[in-house]
Amino acid sequence: MASVYSDEYQRVINALKKARKENGITQAQVAEALGKPQSFIAKVESGERRLDVVEFVHLARLVGMEPAAVVRSLALGKRIV
């Protein structure tokens, strides 16, 4: 299923997914920490479900990313850290 979300949003999601994998964290572990089913994370990463800002902040922190740095990079048109 193709996502209807912007390129910028896809870059954020891809960066979160990459950080999760690089830190050896499973979708199930992230989901458990968020109190969500694993399918929630799978849908976010595949573009089937969009994150709200609060979910983004929690997810970013769980995978070792600083939410403010992600937003700053996005706002400046830089590569997402």
C-alpha positions, 0 to 999 in steps of 0.5 A: 500500500502506497503512503499518501504522506509527504516526503518529509514525513516519510523521512522522519518515519524512516529515521525512527525505524532506522534508529530502532533497528540500529539500537536493536529494539524490536517493534514489539518492545517499542509497542509494549513501552508505548502501551500499544499493540505491535501492529501499531508500530508496524502500521506507523513504519509502513505508512498505514498510520500517522503519528500524532506529535505526542506519539512521535515524541515518545517513539523518538525517545524510545529509539534514542533520538532527541525529538527536538533535534529531529524537528529542527533538522526537518525545519532547516531542510537538513538530513534528519539526525 
